[in-house]
């Protein structure tokens, strides 16, 4: 009997010590005594909504210093528009700190997403998208390849005064470029850089007359290109090519020289 009483007494003593700690850590008690009353945010806030950030963190701060769930708060902030990474910490006695790194958009990706400068895809819904971004598309796992071809092709075409605005890789790995004046360049799956290099070297010879403008160039030929022309708009003077040399239609094939 005495042994049983000692066990019961030991259990009660442990409970009296543990239960208050558990209550504080779970926010059952103590939130009013150790509230988190200040929010300190750091980072470059160009696009993240400060009011929305505060609203998102408020439910977590209300649980008090010891009971705040930092991981859950961090996950909630990371889901906000324009947030690339977030880190949430607490500082005694009443400060909730949040550090936010914003997405810096590099390009549009597909119909409803953006690609950040760090190569991360994020939703475009509900945010004001910059108008001057290039348009990319391709398998999500191959964003780096798309960016690399964009940078290389943009440098190539800049030599002849043409801007690359779109880069698309289809599921089979075939490339297509869209130019600033609306022209389309179909590159194909293999030897993309070599084909583009040959084509750009030929362009100065094709830009000597102003009677036609390139509408489409198909580079998927071993010894040449299939080119399609259209009438030159009155206000456009970029990327104009020689008229077709054979046939009555709007396309012809230009060999490598």
Protein Blocks (a to p, Z undefined) as FASTA:
>chain_A
ZZmmmmmmmmmmmmmmmmmmmmmmnomgojlmmccfbdcdedjdfkbcfklmmmmmmmmm
mnojklpcfklmmmmmmmpghiabdcdddddfkbccddddddddfbdehjlbccdfkopa
cdfehpacdfkbccddddfklmmmmmmmmmmmmmmmmmnopacfbdcddfkopacdddfk
opacdebjnhklmmmmmmmmmmmmmmmbckbccfbdcfkbfkbccdddddddfkbcghia
cddfedjbfbdcdddZZ
